[in-house]
């Protein structure tokens, strides 16, 4: 029995090491692993502009007594509560980016694909990397490309739905 154990154990170790090496060689945090340079990779990240909703009935949960904070310049701020209707049903919603945090490496050639799912229109700005606001309407796909040249944490925000519809672009320093 002991004579059969050692060859099997050695074979299992060898297979495990090969599997680990193969899995590590294929790890990528982007949809594309095309190398742009020794410093960075080409990365495409898809960001959906969404509005999750939740609702209930006053029979099951009381309608909230607190008011929501206002956004900039009197806008709703990306949060909404609809008062109970004739049946007692009330609803809450919040505009947001999904994902709300994007992590890339310094030197990466980054493409952010924004897709408008909810909301008539969004004026988006990416601090440091996209100088001017750009508009995304429901059903539109808008791509923005840049090289992540400076490390740091930069805000991605929707002008109409701040302060709730805010994300972060995290650029990790190069090694």
N, C-alpha and C positions, 0 to 999 in steps of 0.2 A: 504494500500500500504506500509506504514512504517513498519508494522508488518512482511511483507514478505521480506523486504530489509535486515534486520539484520541477519537472519539465512543464507541468500545467501552470504552476505559479509563475514561472519565468515567462511563459508565453502570455499569460494574462497581464503581466507587468509591461512587456514589450508592446502589446496591443494598446494598453492604456496610455503609454507614452506617445505612441503614434497618433492616437485619437486626440490627445490633448494638443499636440503640435499642430495637427490639421485644424482643430477648432480655433486655436489662437491665430493662425495665419489668415483665417477668414473673418475675423472680428472687424467690424466697421460700424461707425455710428452714423452713417449716412446711407442714402439710397444708392450712391455711386461710389465706387472705390477707385475711380480713375485718378491717378496722381497728377497734380498740376506741377508740383516742384518738390524738391527735397524738404521744403518747409511746410507745405500744406496739401490738403486733399480737396477734391471737388465735392461739395456737399449740396444736396438738394433737400430742403425740409418743407413739408406741406403743413400749412397753418390754416385751420378752418375758423371762420368768424361765426360763432354760434350764440344761441340764446336758449339755454336750458330753462325749462319751466316746471313748476310744481303747483299742484292745486289740491284743494280739499273742500270740505263743507263746514259751515259754522256749527253744524250738529256734532262734527267730529273734532274740530279744532277751532278755538276762537280766532276771530280776525284780529291781527296785531294792532295794538293801540299806539305804538311808536311810529313816528314818521321817518322816512328814508332820508339820508343826506342828499342835498342837491349837488348836482355836478357843476362844472364850470359854466359861468354865464347863464345860470338858471336852467341848464339842461337837466334831465332826470338823472344823469350820472351813471347810466348803464344798469340801474336797478329799477324794478317796477313791481307794484302791488295793485292788482285790480280788486276793487271793492266787491263784496258779495253781490251776486245777481239775484233774481227773483226766487231762485231755488236754494240760495244760501251758499252757492259755490264761489270761492275766491281763489285767486291765482297769484303766484310770484314768478318773476323771471329776472335773469341777469345776463347781460351781454359779456362775452369773453372770447379770448383767443384759445384755441385748442390745437397744439399744446401752448401753454402760456410762457414756458421757458425754453429757449433754444440755446444749446451749448455747442460751440465750435472752437477750433484751435486757431491761434494767431497764424496768419498766412494762408488759411483756407480760402478757397474760391467758393463763396456761399451764394446759393440761389434760394430765396424764400418764395414759395408759391402760396399766395393768399387766395382762399376761396370763400366768397360771400354766400353764406347759407341763410342766415337770418339778418333782418334789418335792411331797410330800403337802401341805405348808403352809409359808408364808413370812410372817414378821412384819416388815413394812417400815416404815422411818422415813425422813423427809426432813428433814434438819437445817434449822432456821429456819422452814420453810414449812408442814410438817405436824407438829403438836405431838406427837401420840400415834402409837404403832405401829398399823398396820392389817394385817389378815390377808388373804392371798390363797391360795386353794387351787387345786389342779390343775384346769384347765378353766374357771376363773373370770376374768372381766374386771372390774377395779376401777379406777375413774377418780377422780383427785384433781385439784382445781382450786385455783389460787391466782394472785395477781398478784405477779409477781417484783419486789417493791418495793425490795429491797436488793441491790446488786452484791456479788459475791464467789463463792467456791467452797464449795459445801455438799455434805455427804455424803448419799448415798442408801445405806442398808444393810439387809441381811437379818439379823435377830438370830440365827436358827438357823445361818446359814452364813457368819458372819464368821470370819476376816478376808478370805476370798476373794470373797464376794458383796457387793462394795462398788462403788458408782458415784459419779459426781459430777454435780451440777447446777451449771453455770457460768452466772452471771448477769453479763452484760457491762454496764458502766456506761452510762447514757443519755448522749446527745450534747447 
